[in-house]
Amino acid sequence: MRLINIIQSWRLVPVWLRILLLLAGGAKVWGAGIYAGCHFGGKDIRMGVGTFVNRGVFFDGTAPITLGRQVAVGHQVAFITSTHEMGPADGRGGRVYDLPIVVGDGCWIGARATILPGVTIGPGCMIGAGAVVTKDCEPNGLYAGNPARRVRDLPA
């Protein structure tokens, strides 16, 4: 997957070839549109039909990442699936573990948002630019801030 990741991220690679390369590497991204400069840290990444991923998006990929149909992902969003337990005072970074991320159909994730391990974002949500999503998001809500919180309800 490393070589595929290097080649697919080039700006000169057309979107259709990028998709084919990622499919060859094991990612399930048929029907998605993925711009250049994205990093795929693993192959257990799924995207629904009509999903759009903008430039420079980071997929940690140590645990599964699932994006539903018609998801719009802004520039430089980070999907982080690995974390660690808190260790003792002489080494706070304890045992590493991974948790999956799930984004429901129709979501819009603003530029430079960070989605942390184990988060599920319900269908129809909007995540504001720069938000840090630390907990699950209920469907059809606008979430913003650090940590992200529900700002208002959106029409279903």
DSSP file with accessible surface (Angstrom, degrees, kcal/mol):
  #  RESIDUE AA STRUCTURE BP1 BP2  ACC     N-H-->O    O-->H-N    N-H-->O    O-->H-N    TCO  KAPPA ALPHA  PHI   PSI    X-CA   Y-CA   Z-CA
    1    1 A M     >        0   0   70      0, 0.0     4,-2.8     0, 0.0     5,-0.2   0.000 360.0 360.0 360.0 -25.9    0.0    0.0    0.0
    2    2 A R  H  >  +     0   0  202      2,-0.2     4,-2.1     1,-0.2     5,-0.1   0.939 360.0  42.8 -59.8 -49.5    3.0    2.3    0.6
    3    3 A L  H  > S+     0   0  119      2,-0.2     4,-2.5     1,-0.2     5,-0.2   0.927 114.7  50.7 -64.4 -42.3    3.9    2.6   -3.1
    4    4 A I  H  > S+     0   0   36      1,-0.2     4,-3.0     2,-0.2     5,-0.3   0.922 109.2  52.4 -59.8 -42.6    0.3    3.0   -4.1
    5    5 A N  H  X S+     0   0   17     -4,-2.8     4,-1.2     1,-0.2    -1,-0.2   0.905 109.7  48.5 -62.0 -41.1   -0.1    5.7   -1.5
    6    6 A I  H  < S+     0   0   70     -4,-2.1     4,-0.5    -5,-0.2     3,-0.2   0.955 116.5  41.6 -64.2 -47.6    2.9    7.6   -2.8
    7    7 A I  H >< S+     0   0   50     -4,-2.5     3,-1.6     1,-0.2    -2,-0.2   0.942 112.0  53.0 -68.4 -46.4    1.8    7.4   -6.5
    8    8 A Q  H 3< S+     0   0    0     -4,-3.0    -1,-0.2     1,-0.3    30,-0.2   0.782 102.3  60.8 -63.8 -24.5   -2.0    8.2   -5.9
    9    9 A S  T 3< S+     0   0   36     -4,-1.2    28,-1.6    -5,-0.3    -1,-0.3   0.654  78.3 111.1 -80.0 -13.0   -1.2   11.3   -3.9
   10   10 A W  S X  S-     0   0  141     -3,-1.6     3,-1.2    -4,-0.5    28,-0.1  -0.329  70.7-133.4 -62.7 142.3    0.6   13.0   -6.9
   11   11 A R  T 3  S+     0   0  215      1,-0.2    -1,-0.1    25,-0.1    25,-0.1   0.774 102.9  60.2 -66.2 -26.8   -1.2   16.0   -8.4
   12   12 A L  T 3  S+     0   0  165      2,-0.1    -1,-0.2     0, 0.0    -2,-0.1   0.597  80.9  98.1 -81.3  -9.2   -0.7   14.7  -11.9
   13   13 A V  S <  S-     0   0   14     -3,-1.2    23,-0.1    -6,-0.2     5,-0.0  -0.681  78.2-126.2 -81.5 122.5   -2.6   11.5  -11.3
   14   14 A P     >  -     0   0   53      0, 0.0     4,-2.4     0, 0.0     3,-0.4  -0.312  21.0-111.5 -67.0 155.2   -6.1   11.8  -12.6
   15   15 A V  H  > S+     0   0   62      1,-0.2     4,-2.5     2,-0.2     5,-0.2   0.890 115.9  54.7 -55.3 -43.9   -9.0   11.0  -10.2
   16   16 A W  H  > S+     0   0  170      1,-0.2     4,-1.9     2,-0.2    -1,-0.2   0.901 111.0  45.2 -61.4 -38.5  -10.0    7.9  -12.1
   17   17 A L  H  > S+     0   0   58     -3,-0.4     4,-2.7     2,-0.2    -1,-0.2   0.895 109.7  55.5 -72.7 -35.9   -6.5    6.4  -11.9
   18   18 A R  H  X S+     0   0    5     -4,-2.4     4,-2.4     1,-0.2    -2,-0.2   0.930 108.6  48.4 -59.0 -45.5   -6.3    7.4   -8.2
   19   19 A I  H  X S+     0   0    9     -4,-2.5     4,-2.7     1,-0.2    -1,-0.2   0.935 111.2  49.6 -61.8 -45.4   -9.4    5.4   -7.5
   20   20 A L  H  X S+     0   0   80     -4,-1.9     4,-2.4     1,-0.2    -2,-0.2   0.906 110.8  50.1 -62.3 -40.2   -8.1    2.4   -9.4
   21   21 A L  H  X S+     0   0   36     -4,-2.7     4,-1.6     2,-0.2    -1,-0.2   0.929 111.9  47.1 -63.8 -44.5   -4.8    2.5   -7.5
   22   22 A L  H  <>S+     0   0    0     -4,-2.4     5,-2.1     2,-0.2     4,-0.4   0.902 111.2  51.6 -65.7 -38.3   -6.6    2.7   -4.1
   23   23 A L  H ><5S+     0   0   57     -4,-2.7     3,-1.5     1,-0.2    -1,-0.2   0.923 107.8  52.6 -62.0 -42.4   -8.9   -0.1   -5.1
   24   24 A A  H 3<5S+     0   0   82     -4,-2.4    -1,-0.2     1,-0.3    -2,-0.2   0.828 106.6  54.4 -62.2 -31.0   -5.9   -2.2   -6.1
   25   25 A G  T 3<5S-     0   0   14     -4,-1.6    -1,-0.3    -5,-0.2    -2,-0.2   0.498 127.1 -99.3 -81.6  -5.1   -4.4   -1.5   -2.6
   26   26 A G  T < 5S+     0   0   25     -3,-1.5    -3,-0.2    -4,-0.4     2,-0.2   0.322  77.6 134.8 107.8  -8.7   -7.6   -2.8   -0.9
   27   27 A A      < -     0   0    2     -5,-2.1     2,-1.0    -6,-0.2    -1,-0.4  -0.497  53.6-135.1 -72.1 146.1   -9.5    0.4   -0.1
   28   28 A K  B     +a   46   0A 106     17,-2.8    19,-2.7    15,-0.3    -1,-0.1  -0.757  56.5 131.9-103.0  84.7  -13.2    0.3   -1.0
   29   29 A V    >   +     0   0    0     -2,-1.0     3,-2.0    17,-0.2    -1,-0.2   0.152  18.1 146.6-125.1  18.0  -13.6    3.7   -2.7
   30   30 A W  T 3  S+     0   0  172      1,-0.3     3,-0.1    -3,-0.1    17,-0.1  -0.341  74.2  19.6 -62.0 129.8  -15.5    2.9   -5.9
   31   31 A G  T 3  S+     0   0   34      1,-0.4    19,-2.7    18,-0.1    -1,-0.3   0.450 100.8 113.8  91.3   0.7  -17.8    5.8   -6.8
   32   32 A A    <   -     0   0   11     -3,-2.0     2,-0.5    17,-0.2    -1,-0.4  -0.627  61.3-134.1 -98.5 161.5  -16.0    8.4   -4.7
   33   33 A G  E     -f   52   0B  21     18,-2.8    20,-3.1    -2,-0.2     2,-0.5  -0.980  24.3-176.6-115.7 123.2  -14.0   11.4   -5.8
   34   34 A I  E     -f   53   0B   1     -2,-0.5    20,-0.2    18,-0.2   -16,-0.1  -0.973  12.1-148.3-128.2 119.4  -10.6   11.9   -4.2
   35   35 A Y    >   -     0   0   84     18,-2.7     3,-0.6    -2,-0.5    22,-0.1  -0.278  34.4 -81.5 -77.4 171.7   -8.3   14.8   -4.8
   36   36 A A  T 3  S+     0   0    8      1,-0.2    20,-1.2   -25,-0.1    21,-0.2  -0.138 102.6  43.5 -69.9 162.8   -4.5   14.8   -4.8
   37   37 A G  T 3  S+     0   0   43    -28,-1.6     2,-0.2     1,-0.3    -1,-0.2   0.508  74.8 138.7  82.9   7.2   -2.3   15.0   -1.7
   38   38 A C    <   -     0   0    2     -3,-0.6     2,-0.5   -30,-0.2    -1,-0.3  -0.567  42.9-143.2 -84.8 148.7   -4.4   12.6    0.5
   39   39 A H  E     -l   58   0C  78     18,-2.5    20,-2.9    -2,-0.2     2,-0.6  -0.951   9.0-165.3-114.4 127.5   -2.6   10.1    2.7
   40   40 A F  E     -l   59   0C   3     -2,-0.5    20,-0.2    18,-0.2   -35,-0.1  -0.936   3.7-174.1-113.0 106.9   -4.1    6.6    3.3
   41   41 A G        +     0   0   39     18,-3.2     2,-0.3    -2,-0.6    19,-0.1   0.459  69.4   6.8 -82.0  -0.7   -2.4    4.9    6.2
   42   42 A G        -     0   0   14     17,-0.2    20,-0.1   -41,-0.1     3,-0.1  -0.970  68.5-115.0-166.2 174.8   -4.2    1.6    5.7
   43   43 A K  S    S+     0   0  136     -2,-0.3     2,-2.0    18,-0.2   -15,-0.3   0.568  88.0  92.0 -99.8  -8.8   -6.5   -0.3    3.3
   44   44 A D        +     0   0   71     17,-0.4    21,-2.0   -17,-0.1     2,-0.4  -0.376  59.0 123.4 -86.7  60.8   -9.5   -0.7    5.6
   45   45 A I  E     - b   0  65A   0     -2,-2.0   -17,-2.8    19,-0.2     2,-0.4  -0.991  39.3-171.3-124.6 127.9  -11.1    2.5    4.3
   46   46 A R  E     -ab  28  66A 112     19,-2.7    21,-2.8    -2,-0.4     2,-0.4  -0.965   4.2-176.1-123.5 139.3  -14.6    2.5    2.7
   47   47 A M  E     - b   0  67A  12    -19,-2.7    21,-0.2    -2,-0.4    22,-0.1  -1.000  20.0-130.5-134.7 136.4  -16.4    5.3    1.0
   48   48 A G    >   -     0   0   17     19,-1.6     3,-1.7    20,-1.1    23,-0.2  -0.294  43.1 -74.9 -78.7 165.9  -19.9    5.4   -0.4
   49   49 A V  T 3  S+     0   0   95      1,-0.3    21,-1.6    20,-0.1   -17,-0.2  -0.313 117.9  21.3 -60.4 136.5  -21.0    6.5   -3.8
   50   50 A G  T 3  S+     0   0   31    -19,-2.7    -1,-0.3     1,-0.3     2,-0.2   0.424  85.1 143.2  84.7   0.4  -20.9   10.2   -4.4
   51   51 A T    <   -     0   0    2     -3,-1.7   -18,-2.8    19,-0.2     2,-0.4  -0.506  34.8-156.4 -74.0 140.7  -18.5   10.9   -1.5
   52   52 A F  E     -fg  33  72B  74     19,-3.1    21,-2.8   -20,-0.2     2,-0.5  -0.980   8.4-168.0-124.6 127.7  -16.0   13.7   -2.2
   53   53 A V  E     -fg  34  73B   0    -20,-3.1   -18,-2.7    -2,-0.4    21,-0.2  -0.966  14.6-149.8-118.3 118.7  -12.6   14.0   -0.5
   54   54 A N    >   -     0   0   26     19,-2.2     3,-0.9    -2,-0.5    22,-0.1  -0.094  38.8 -53.9 -81.1-176.4  -10.7   17.3   -1.0
   55   55 A R  T 3  S+     0   0  117      1,-0.2    21,-2.4    20,-0.1   -18,-0.2  -0.196 112.4  10.3 -64.3 142.7   -7.0   17.9   -1.0
   56   56 A G  T 3  S+     0   0   29    -20,-1.2    -1,-0.2     1,-0.2     2,-0.2   0.648  75.8 162.5  72.2  20.9   -4.6   16.8    1.8
   57   57 A V    <   -     0   0    1     -3,-0.9   -18,-2.5   -21,-0.2     2,-0.5  -0.507  28.2-144.2 -76.6 138.8   -7.0   14.6    3.8
   58   58 A F  E     -lm  39  78C  79     19,-2.7    21,-3.2   -20,-0.2     2,-0.6  -0.926  13.8-171.7-109.7 119.4   -5.2   12.3    6.3
   59   59 A F  E     -lm  40  79C   0    -20,-2.9   -18,-3.2    -2,-0.5   -17,-0.2  -0.932   6.9-165.0-109.0 104.6   -6.7    8.8    6.9
   60   60 A D        -     0   0   18     19,-2.9    -1,-0.2    -2,-0.6    20,-0.1   0.954  16.6-173.7 -53.6 -55.3   -4.7    7.2    9.8
   61   61 A G        +     0   0   10     18,-0.3   -17,-0.4     2,-0.2   -18,-0.2   0.632  42.5 123.5  74.0  16.1   -6.2    3.8    8.8
   62   62 A T  S    S+     0   0   68    -20,-0.1    36,-0.1    37,-0.1    -1,-0.1   0.713  86.9  24.9 -78.9 -17.4   -4.9    1.7   11.7
   63   63 A A  S    S-     0   0   10     36,-0.2    -2,-0.2   -19,-0.1    36,-0.1  -0.888 113.6 -70.0-131.5 164.8   -8.6    0.9   12.4
   64   64 A P        -     0   0   46      0, 0.0    37,-2.0     0, 0.0     2,-0.4  -0.242  41.6-162.7 -59.9 142.5  -11.5    0.9    9.8
   65   65 A I  E     -bc  45 101A   0    -21,-2.0   -19,-2.7    35,-0.2     2,-0.5  -0.998   7.5-172.2-125.1 124.8  -12.7    4.2    8.5
   66   66 A T  E     -bc  46 102A  48     35,-2.4    37,-3.0    -2,-0.4     2,-0.5  -0.979   7.6-174.2-124.1 122.4  -16.1    4.3    6.9
   67   67 A L  E     -bc  47 103A   2    -21,-2.8   -19,-1.6    -2,-0.5    37,-0.2  -0.970  20.7-140.6-111.6 128.8  -17.6    7.3    5.0
   68   68 A G    >   -     0   0   13     35,-2.3   -20,-1.1    -2,-0.5     3,-0.7   0.200  40.0 -56.1 -71.3-163.4  -21.2    6.9    3.9
   69   69 A R  T 3  S+     0   0  143      1,-0.2    37,-3.0   -22,-0.1    38,-0.3  -0.491 116.5   9.8 -78.1 146.6  -22.8    8.1    0.6
   70   70 A Q  T 3  S+     0   0  131    -21,-1.6     2,-0.4     1,-0.2    -1,-0.2   0.808  82.6 159.3  57.3  36.4  -22.6   11.7   -0.5
   71   71 A V    <   -     0   0    1     -3,-0.7   -19,-3.1   -23,-0.2     2,-0.5  -0.748  28.7-152.3 -88.5 134.6  -20.1   12.7    2.3
   72   72 A A  E     -gh  52 108B  36     35,-2.6    37,-3.2    -2,-0.4     2,-0.5  -0.949  10.0-168.1-109.8 121.5  -18.2   16.0    1.6
   73   73 A V  E     -gh  53 109B   2    -21,-2.8   -19,-2.2    -2,-0.5    37,-0.2  -0.948  12.6-142.2-114.9 121.5  -14.8   16.1    3.2
   74   74 A G    >   -     0   0   11     35,-2.9     3,-1.2    -2,-0.5   -20,-0.1  -0.079  39.7 -58.1 -75.6 175.6  -13.0   19.5    3.2
   75   75 A H  T 3  S-     0   0   83      1,-0.2    37,-2.9    36,-0.1    38,-0.2  -0.219 114.0  -2.3 -55.6 136.9   -9.3   20.3    2.8
   76   76 A Q  T 3  S+     0   0   93    -21,-2.4    -1,-0.2    35,-0.2   -19,-0.2   0.703  79.9 165.6  55.5  31.8   -6.8   18.7    5.3
   77   77 A V    <   -     0   0    0     -3,-1.2   -19,-2.7   -22,-0.2     2,-0.5  -0.499  26.6-142.8 -69.9 145.5   -9.3   16.9    7.5
   78   78 A A  E     -mn  58 114C  19     35,-2.4    37,-3.1   -21,-0.2     2,-0.7  -0.967  13.3-166.0-117.9 123.8   -7.7   14.3    9.7
   79   79 A F  E     -mn  59 115C   0    -21,-3.2   -19,-2.9    -2,-0.5     2,-0.6  -0.932  16.0-171.0-104.6 105.4   -9.3   10.9   10.5
   80   80 A I        +     0   0   41     35,-2.8   -21,-0.0    -2,-0.7    -2,-0.0  -0.890  18.4 167.3-106.9 116.0   -7.3    9.6   13.5
   81   81 A T        +     0   0    0     -2,-0.6    18,-2.7    36,-0.1     2,-0.3   0.532  54.7  77.8-104.9  -9.6   -8.0    6.0   14.5
   82   82 A S  E     +P   98   0D  39     16,-0.2     2,-0.2   -19,-0.1    16,-0.2  -0.807  48.9 148.4-105.5 145.8   -5.0    5.3   16.8
   83   83 A T  E     -P   97   0D  46     14,-2.7    14,-2.4    -2,-0.3     2,-0.3  -0.814  28.8-130.0-150.7-171.8   -4.7    6.5   20.4
   84   84 A H  E     -P   96   0D  92     12,-0.3    12,-0.2    -2,-0.2    11,-0.1  -0.990  20.3-104.1-149.3 157.8   -3.1    5.3   23.6
   85   85 A E  E     -     0   0D  86     10,-2.5     9,-2.5    -2,-0.3     2,-0.5  -0.424  48.3 -97.9 -72.4 156.9   -3.9    4.7   27.2
   86   86 A M  E     -P   93   0D 156      7,-0.2     7,-0.2    -2,-0.1     9,-0.1  -0.670  45.9-158.0 -77.8 126.8   -2.5    7.2   29.8
   87   87 A G        -     0   0   11      5,-3.2     5,-0.2    -2,-0.5     7,-0.1  -0.288  27.6 -69.9 -94.2-175.2    0.7    5.8   31.2
   88   88 A P    >   -     0   0   84      0, 0.0     3,-2.2     0, 0.0    -1,-0.2  -0.118  58.5 -87.8 -69.8 174.2    2.5    6.6   34.5
   89   89 A A  T 3  S+     0   0   81      1,-0.3     3,-0.4     2,-0.1    -2,-0.1   0.779 126.0  56.8 -57.5 -30.4    4.2    9.9   35.2
   90   90 A D  T 3  S+     0   0  149      1,-0.3    -1,-0.3     2,-0.1     2,-0.0   0.476 127.5  12.3 -85.0   2.8    7.5    8.7   33.7
   91   91 A G    <   -     0   0   37     -3,-2.2    -1,-0.3     1,-0.0    -2,-0.1  -0.342  63.0-178.7-175.1  82.4    5.9    7.9   30.3
   92   92 A R        +     0   0  139     -3,-0.4    -5,-3.2    -5,-0.2     2,-1.5   0.762  67.8  84.3 -64.1 -27.4    2.3    9.2   29.8
   93   93 A G  E     +P   86   0D  56     -7,-0.2    -7,-0.2    -5,-0.1    -1,-0.1  -0.610  68.4 172.3 -78.7  91.6    2.0    7.6   26.3
   94   94 A G  E     -     0   0D  24     -9,-2.5    -7,-0.1    -2,-1.5    -8,-0.1   0.259  42.0 -17.2 -81.6-151.8    0.9    4.1   27.4
   95   95 A R  E     -     0   0D 147    -11,-0.1   -10,-2.5    -9,-0.1     2,-0.3  -0.217  68.9-128.8 -57.0 132.8   -0.3    1.1   25.4
   96   96 A V  E     +P   84   0D  96    -12,-0.2     2,-0.3    -3,-0.1   -12,-0.3  -0.624  33.6 168.5 -84.5 140.2   -1.4    2.0   21.8
   97   97 A Y  E     -P   83   0D  77    -14,-2.4   -14,-2.7    -2,-0.3     2,-0.4  -0.960  23.5-130.9-146.8 164.8   -4.8    0.8   20.6
   98   98 A D  E     -P   82   0D  74     -2,-0.3   -16,-0.2   -16,-0.2   -17,-0.1  -0.919  14.3-172.3-122.5 144.2   -7.1    1.6   17.6
   99   99 A L        -     0   0   64    -18,-2.7    19,-0.6    -2,-0.4   -36,-0.2  -0.998  26.6-115.2-134.9 140.2  -10.8    2.5   17.3
  100  100 A P        -     0   0   62      0, 0.0    18,-0.7     0, 0.0     2,-0.4  -0.225  18.6-142.8 -72.5 161.0  -12.9    2.8   14.1
  101  101 A I  E     -c   65   0A   0    -37,-2.0   -35,-2.4    17,-0.2     2,-0.4  -0.983  13.6-170.3-122.2 136.7  -14.5    5.9   12.7
  102  102 A V  E     -cd  66 120A  58     17,-2.0    19,-3.0    -2,-0.4     2,-0.5  -0.997   4.2-170.3-129.8 129.0  -17.9    5.9   11.0
  103  103 A V  E     -cd  67 121A   1    -37,-3.0   -35,-2.3    -2,-0.4    19,-0.2  -0.984  22.5-133.2-118.6 123.8  -19.4    8.9    9.1
  104  104 A G    >   -     0   0   14     17,-2.8     3,-1.2    -2,-0.5   -36,-0.2  -0.121  36.1 -70.3 -72.9 169.4  -23.0    8.7    8.1
  105  105 A D  T 3  S+     0   0   58      1,-0.2    19,-2.3    18,-0.1    20,-0.2  -0.212 112.2  15.3 -57.7 143.4  -24.6    9.5    4.7
  106  106 A G  T 3  S+     0   0   43    -37,-3.0    -1,-0.2     1,-0.2   -35,-0.2   0.525  85.3 148.4  75.7   8.3  -24.8   13.1    3.6
  107  107 A C    <   -     0   0    2     -3,-1.2   -35,-2.6   -38,-0.3     2,-0.4  -0.360  35.2-151.8 -76.2 156.9  -22.4   14.6    6.1
  108  108 A W  E     -hi  72 126B 139     17,-2.2    19,-2.9   -37,-0.2     2,-0.6  -0.990   7.5-165.6-128.3 121.3  -20.2   17.6    5.4
  109  109 A I  E     -hi  73 127B   0    -37,-3.2   -35,-2.9    -2,-0.4    19,-0.2  -0.933  19.4-133.0-113.0 117.7  -16.9   17.9    7.3
  110  110 A G    >   -     0   0   10     17,-3.1     3,-1.6    -2,-0.6    20,-0.3  -0.163  38.2 -69.8 -70.4 161.6  -15.3   21.3    7.1
  111  111 A A  T 3  S+     0   0   39      1,-0.3    19,-2.0    18,-0.2   -35,-0.2  -0.103 113.6   5.6 -53.3 140.0  -11.7   22.0    6.4
  112  112 A R  T 3  S+     0   0  161    -37,-2.9    -1,-0.3    17,-0.2   -35,-0.2   0.635  86.4 150.7  58.9  20.5   -9.0   21.0    8.9
  113  113 A A    <   -     0   0    0     -3,-1.6   -35,-2.4   -38,-0.2     2,-0.5  -0.464  37.3-141.7 -71.1 154.7  -11.5   19.3   11.2
  114  114 A T  E     -no  78 132C  41     17,-2.9    19,-3.1   -37,-0.2     2,-0.6  -0.988   9.6-162.4-123.0 125.9  -10.1   16.4   13.2
  115  115 A I  E     -no  79 133C   0    -37,-3.1   -35,-2.8    -2,-0.5    19,-0.1  -0.939  18.6-149.4-108.9 118.4  -12.1   13.3   13.9
  116  116 A L    >   -     0   0   51     17,-2.3     3,-1.4    -2,-0.6   -35,-0.1  -0.364  31.5 -66.0 -91.7 167.1  -10.7   11.2   16.8
  117  117 A P  T 3  S+     0   0   26      0, 0.0    -1,-0.2     0, 0.0   -36,-0.1  -0.125 113.8  14.0 -55.2 140.0  -10.7    7.5   17.4
  118  118 A G  T 3  S+     0   0   31    -18,-0.7     2,-0.2   -19,-0.6   -17,-0.2   0.440  87.9 143.4  80.9   4.0  -14.0    5.7   18.0
  119  119 A V    <   -     0   0    1     -3,-1.4   -17,-2.0   -20,-0.2     2,-0.5  -0.537  32.9-164.4 -83.2 139.2  -16.3    8.5   16.8
  120  120 A T  E     -d  102   0A  60     -2,-0.2    17,-2.4   -19,-0.2     2,-0.6  -0.994   5.7-158.7-117.6 124.9  -19.5    7.9   14.9
  121  121 A I  E     -de 103 137A   1    -19,-3.0   -17,-2.8    -2,-0.5    17,-0.2  -0.928  21.6-129.5-104.0 118.8  -21.0   10.9   13.1
  122  122 A G    >   -     0   0    8     15,-2.5     3,-1.1    -2,-0.6    19,-0.2  -0.160  36.1 -77.7 -66.3 160.3  -24.7   10.4   12.4
  123  123 A P  T 3  S+     0   0   66      0, 0.0    17,-2.3     0, 0.0   -17,-0.2  -0.196 112.2  21.0 -57.1 145.5  -26.2   11.0    9.0
  124  124 A G  T 3  S+     0   0   23    -19,-2.3     2,-0.2     1,-0.2   -18,-0.1   0.590  87.8 143.9  76.2  12.5  -26.9   14.5    7.9
  125  125 A C    <   -     0   0    1     -3,-1.1   -17,-2.2   -20,-0.2     2,-0.4  -0.495  39.1-150.2 -84.5 153.9  -24.4   16.2   10.2
  126  126 A M  E     -ij 108 142B  58     15,-2.4    17,-2.9   -19,-0.2     2,-0.5  -0.993   7.0-159.2-118.1 132.4  -22.2   19.2    9.4
  127  127 A I  E     -ij 109 143B   4    -19,-2.9   -17,-3.1    -2,-0.4    17,-0.2  -0.961  22.8-124.3-112.8 121.3  -18.9   19.5   11.2
  128  128 A G    >   -     0   0   19     15,-3.3     3,-2.0    -2,-0.5    17,-0.0  -0.207  36.0 -84.3 -65.4 153.9  -17.5   23.0   11.3
  129  129 A A  T 3  S+     0   0   80      1,-0.3    16,-0.3   -16,-0.1   -17,-0.2  -0.294 114.9  11.8 -56.6 133.6  -14.0   23.9   10.0
  130  130 A G  T 3  S+     0   0   43    -19,-2.0    -1,-0.3   -20,-0.3   -17,-0.1   0.436  91.0 148.5  78.0   0.6  -11.3   23.3   12.5
  131  131 A A    <   -     0   0    0     -3,-2.0   -17,-2.9   -20,-0.2     2,-0.6  -0.298  41.6-143.6 -66.5 150.1  -13.6   21.3   14.9
  132  132 A V  E     -o  114   0C  28     13,-2.2    16,-3.1   -19,-0.2     2,-0.8  -0.950  13.1-155.3-116.6 107.4  -12.2   18.5   17.0
  133  133 A V  E     +o  115   0C   1    -19,-3.1   -17,-2.3    -2,-0.6   -14,-0.1  -0.766  28.1 157.9 -91.5 110.1  -14.7   15.7   17.2
  134  134 A T        +     0   0   61     -2,-0.8     2,-0.3    14,-0.2    -1,-0.2   0.564  61.8  37.1-105.9 -16.4  -14.1   13.7   20.4
  135  135 A K  S    S-     0   0  164     13,-0.1   -16,-0.1     1,-0.1   -19,-0.1  -0.913  96.5 -75.1-135.6 163.5  -17.5   12.1   20.9
  136  136 A D        -     0   0   94     -2,-0.3     2,-0.5   -18,-0.1   -15,-0.2  -0.177  42.2-138.7 -57.4 148.3  -20.3   10.7   18.8
  137  137 A C  B     -e  121   0A   6    -17,-2.4   -15,-2.5    -4,-0.1     3,-0.1  -0.954  12.9-130.2-114.1 126.7  -22.5   13.2   16.9
  138  138 A E        -     0   0  126     -2,-0.5     3,-0.4   -17,-0.2   -17,-0.0  -0.387  43.9 -80.3 -70.5 153.0  -26.3   12.6   16.7
  139  139 A P  S    S+     0   0   55      0, 0.0   -15,-0.2     0, 0.0    15,-0.2  -0.081 105.3  14.5 -56.2 151.7  -27.9   12.8   13.3
  140  140 A N  S    S+     0   0   47    -17,-2.3    14,-3.0     1,-0.2     2,-0.3   0.859  92.3 129.1  54.5  50.1  -28.7   16.2   11.6
  141  141 A G  E     - K   0 153B   0     -3,-0.4   -15,-2.4    12,-0.2     2,-0.6  -0.953  57.9-128.7-131.7 152.7  -26.8   18.5   13.8
  142  142 A L  E     -jK 126 152B  33     10,-2.7     9,-3.7    -2,-0.3    10,-1.1  -0.901  30.8-170.6 -96.8 120.7  -24.2   21.2   13.3
  143  143 A Y  E     +jK 127 150B  17    -17,-2.9   -15,-3.3    -2,-0.6     2,-0.3  -0.940  13.1 157.8-115.8 135.8  -21.2   20.6   15.4
  144  144 A A  E   > + K   0 149B  33      5,-2.0     5,-2.1    -2,-0.4     2,-0.1  -0.977  26.5  44.2-150.8 160.7  -18.3   23.1   15.9
  145  145 A G  E   5S- K   0 148B  39     -2,-0.3   -13,-2.2   -16,-0.3     3,-0.3  -0.361  84.2 -46.3 102.1-178.2  -15.5   23.9   18.3
  146  146 A N  T   5S+     0   0  126      1,-0.5     2,-0.1   -15,-0.2   -13,-0.1  -0.906 138.9  21.7-137.2 104.0  -12.8   22.2   20.3
  147  147 A P  T   5S-     0   0   79      0, 0.0    -1,-0.5     0, 0.0   -14,-0.2   0.597 114.8-119.6 -73.6 155.7  -14.1   19.9   21.6
  148  148 A A  E   5 -K  145   0B  20    -16,-3.1     2,-0.3    -3,-0.3   -14,-0.2  -0.319  36.6-179.9 -64.2 140.0  -16.9   19.9   19.1
  149  149 A R  E   < -K  144   0B 167     -5,-2.1    -5,-2.0   -16,-0.1     2,-0.5  -0.959  39.3 -89.3-136.7 158.5  -20.4   20.4   20.5
  150  150 A R  E     +K  143   0B  79     -2,-0.3    -7,-0.3    -7,-0.2     3,-0.1  -0.540  39.6 179.1 -72.0 118.6  -23.8   20.5   18.9
  151  151 A V  E     -     0   0B  71     -9,-3.7     2,-0.3    -2,-0.5    -1,-0.2   0.840  62.1 -22.1 -88.6 -40.5  -24.5   24.1   18.0
  152  152 A R  E     -K  142   0B 147    -10,-1.1   -10,-2.7     2,-0.0    -1,-0.4  -0.988  66.6 -94.4-163.9 164.3  -27.9   23.6   16.4
  153  153 A D  E     -K  141   0B 115     -2,-0.3   -12,-0.2   -12,-0.2   -13,-0.1  -0.578  33.8-147.8 -81.8 148.5  -30.3   21.2   14.8
  154  154 A L        -     0   0   26    -14,-3.0   -29,-0.0    -2,-0.2    -1,-0.0  -0.870  30.3 -92.5-113.4 150.5  -30.4   20.9   11.0
  155  155 A P              0   0  115      0, 0.0   -15,-0.1     0, 0.0    -1,-0.0  -0.341 360.0 360.0 -61.6 141.7  -33.6   20.0    9.0
  156  156 A A              0   0  123    -17,-0.0   -32,-0.0   -16,-0.0    -3,-0.0  -0.375 360.0 360.0 -80.6 360.0  -33.9   16.3    8.3
